[in-house]
Amino acid sequence: MSTPTASPTKATLDWGAITQQGLWGNNVILAQGLALCPALAVTSTTTNGLGMGLATTAVIAASNLLVSLMRPVMSPEVRIPVYIVLIATLVTLVDLGLNAYAHELHKALGLFIALIVVNCAVLGRAEAFASKNPALASVLDGLVTGLGFTAVLMVLGGVREIIGSGTLFAGAAQLLGSGFAFLEVRLIPDYRGFLLAILPPGGFLALGLLLAGKRLIDARLAVSQESRALARAAQAAA
């Protein structure tokens, strides 16, 4: 598990760097190795991954905003309990909202909505970023962190669903509402499915492939950046 990178201070705030780190460089799952329980448990379909990711994104962004706004009046000695109370309150609101307006999705995600409270990514961004930066930057950090998490859940769910069932976004109309029926696609007609892909071992295998892919891409990007740097240095010397 890699160590989360240090958050930029207010004096060196870089919006592009915040976005890049949240989506890719310091991705909750692929870089930090956090939130693996929901990542493996709810991604048997792309729809479940999307729902869980968006719920988590809402909690991270809202908790970052509240923590940033409360910085001037929050005592450092009690900051962690305050964070947990804020996060638990937000998760309860999301849980009740999903139960009221997306009941089928709420049933599909089950206990994992409540477990957002103990998702280390949420508390980690509150402590590492929101407690040290202004509100707007904290909201952006929460959004891109959550969207990076959502993207990985959707890719995991998509890979497992395609291989396991031959479909994509199955049950979107039932779980998200009739307006999302257009997302449902059967990619492989008359496909009998591959049960391993939608069982827990399939989740571990798919996640391992994603982690390997990220390492490979990062290595190639590093080589490309080094080559460009050497080329610029050679041009400057000439």
C-alpha positions in Angstrom: 0.0 0.0 0.0 1.5 3.3 -1.0 1.7 6.3 1.4 -0.8 9.1 0.5 1.0 12.1 -1.0 1.2 15.3 1.0 -1.6 17.7 0.3 -0.6 21.1 -1.1 -0.7 24.0 1.3 -2.8 27.1 0.7 0.3 29.0 -0.5 1.1 26.4 -3.2 -2.5 25.4 -4.1 -2.6 24.0 -7.7 -6.0 23.1 -9.0 -4.6 20.9 -11.8 -2.5 19.0 -9.3 -5.5 18.5 -7.0 -7.5 17.1 -9.9 -4.7 14.9 -11.1 -4.0 13.5 -7.7 -7.6 12.8 -6.9 -8.4 11.1 -10.2 -5.2 9.2 -10.8 -2.0 9.9 -8.9 -3.4 9.4 -5.4 -6.5 7.4 -6.4 -8.2 6.0 -3.3 -8.1 2.4 -4.5 -5.3 2.2 -7.1 -2.7 4.3 -5.2 -3.7 4.3 -1.5 -5.3 0.8 -1.3 -8.2 2.1 0.7 -12.0 1.3 0.5 -11.3 -2.2 -0.8 -14.2 -3.7 1.0 -16.9 -1.9 -0.9 -14.8 -2.0 -4.1 -14.8 -5.8 -4.1 -18.3 -6.3 -2.5 -20.6 -4.1 -4.6 -19.0 -4.2 -8.0 -20.7 -7.3 -9.4 -22.5 -4.9 -11.7 -21.5 -1.5 -13.1 -24.8 0.0 -11.8 -24.0 -0.9 -8.2 -20.5 0.5 -8.6 -21.9 3.8 -10.0 -24.4 4.1 -7.1 -21.9 3.4 -4.4 -19.3 5.7 -6.0 -21.7 8.7 -6.3 -23.0 8.2 -2.7 -19.4 8.2 -1.4 -18.5 11.2 -3.6 -21.3 13.2 -2.0 -20.1 12.3 1.5 -16.5 13.2 0.8 -17.3 16.5 -0.9 -19.8 17.6 1.8 -17.5 16.5 4.7 -14.6 18.3 3.2 -16.6 21.5 2.9 -17.9 21.3 6.5 -14.5 20.5 7.9 -12.9 23.4 6.0 -15.5 25.9 7.1 -15.2 24.7 10.7 -11.4 25.0 10.8 -11.3 28.4 12.6 -13.6 27.2 15.5 -12.5 23.6 15.8 -10.1 22.6 18.6 -7.3 20.4 17.3 -7.7 18.1 20.4 -11.2 17.0 19.4 -11.0 17.3 15.6 -11.1 13.5 14.9 -14.4 12.9 16.9 -15.9 16.0 15.2 -14.9 14.6 11.8 -16.5 11.3 12.6 -19.8 12.9 13.8 -19.9 15.0 10.7 -19.3 12.0 8.4 -21.8 9.8 10.3 -24.4 12.5 9.9 -23.8 12.9 6.2 -23.9 9.2 5.6 -27.2 8.9 7.5 -28.7 11.6 5.3 -27.4 9.8 2.1 -28.7 6.5 3.4 -32.2 7.9 4.1 -32.2 9.7 0.8 -31.3 6.6 -1.2 -33.9 4.6 0.8 -36.6 7.2 -0.1 -35.8 8.0 -3.7 -33.8 5.0 -5.0 -35.0 2.2 -2.8 -33.9 -0.7 -5.1 -30.4 0.7 -5.2 -30.5 1.1 -1.5 -31.4 -2.6 -1.1 -28.7 -3.6 -3.5 -26.0 -1.7 -1.7 -27.3 -2.7 1.7 -25.0 -2.3 4.7 -22.2 -0.9 2.6 -23.8 2.6 2.5 -23.6 2.8 6.3 -20.0 1.5 6.1 -19.0 4.8 4.3 -18.7 6.1 7.9 -15.6 4.0 8.4 -14.2 4.5 4.9 -10.7 5.7 5.6 -10.7 7.7 2.4 -13.4 10.1 3.8 -11.7 10.7 7.1 -8.3 10.8 5.4 -9.3 13.7 3.0 -10.8 15.6 5.9 -7.6 15.3 7.9 -5.0 15.6 5.2 -6.6 18.3 3.0 -9.8 19.9 4.2 -8.4 20.8 7.6 -5.6 22.7 6.0 -7.2 24.4 2.9 -10.0 26.8 2.0 -13.5 25.6 1.3 -13.5 25.8 -2.5 -10.3 23.8 -2.8 -11.6 21.3 -0.3 -14.9 20.7 -2.3 -12.8 20.2 -5.4 -10.6 17.7 -3.7 -13.6 15.8 -2.4 -15.3 15.7 -5.8 -12.2 14.5 -7.7 -11.3 12.0 -5.0 -14.9 10.6 -5.1 -15.0 10.6 -8.9 -11.7 8.8 -9.0 -13.2 6.2 -6.6 -16.4 6.0 -8.7 -14.4 5.5 -11.9 -12.6 2.5 -10.4 -15.8 1.0 -9.1 -17.4 1.3 -12.5 -14.5 -0.2 -14.3 -14.3 -3.1 -11.9 -18.1 -3.6 -12.1 -18.0 -3.3 -15.9 -15.2 -5.9 -16.3 -16.9 -8.3 -13.9 -20.4 -7.8 -15.4 -19.3 -8.2 -19.0 -17.3 -11.4 -18.3 -19.8 -12.7 -15.8 -23.1 -11.9 -17.5 -22.4 -10.4 -20.9 -24.3 -7.3 -20.0 -23.4 -3.7 -19.0 -25.4 -1.5 -16.6 -27.9 -4.4 -16.0 -30.8 -3.3 -13.8 -30.0 0.5 -14.3 -33.7 1.3 -14.8 -34.8 -0.7 -11.7 -32.0 0.6 -9.4 -31.6 4.2 -10.6 -35.0 4.9 -12.2 -36.7 4.5 -15.6 -34.7 7.5 -17.0 -31.6 5.3 -16.9 -33.0 2.5 -19.0 -30.9 3.6 -22.0 -27.7 2.5 -20.2 -28.7 -1.2 -20.2 -26.8 -3.1 -22.8 -26.6 -6.8 -23.6 -23.2 -7.1 -25.2 -23.1 -10.9 -25.8 -26.4 -12.4 -26.8 -27.2 -15.9 -25.5 -24.2 -15.7 -23.2 -24.5 -18.2 -20.3 -22.2 -16.3 -18.1 -19.0 -17.0 -16.2 -19.9 -17.2 -12.5 -16.3 -16.7 -11.2 -16.2 -13.2 -12.5 -19.1 -12.0 -10.3 -18.1 -13.9 -7.2 -15.5 -12.5 -4.7 -12.5 -14.2 -6.4 -13.4 -12.5 -9.6 -13.3 -9.1 -7.8 -9.8 -9.8 -6.5 -8.6 -10.9 -10.0 -10.1 -7.8 -11.7 -8.6 -5.5 -9.0 -5.2 -7.1 -9.4 -5.3 -6.5 -13.1 -6.3 -2.8 -12.6 -3.5 -2.3 -10.1 -1.0 -3.9 -12.5 -2.3 -1.7 -15.3 -1.8 1.5 -13.3 1.7 0.6 -12.4 2.5 -0.1 -16.1 1.0 3.2 -17.2 2.8 5.1 -14.5 6.1 3.5 -15.4 5.7 4.4 -19.1 4.6 8.0 -18.2 7.7 8.3 -16.0 10.0 7.1 -18.9 8.3 9.5 -21.3 8.7 12.5 -18.9 12.3 11.6 -18.4 12.9 11.4 -22.1 11.3 14.8 -22.7 13.3 16.3 -19.8 16.6 15.0 -21.3 15.6 16.3 -24.7 14.9 19.8 -23.3 18.2 19.7 -21.4 20.1 18.7 -24.6 18.4 21.5 -26.6 19.3 24.0 -23.8 22.9 22.9 -23.8 23.2 23.2 -27.6 
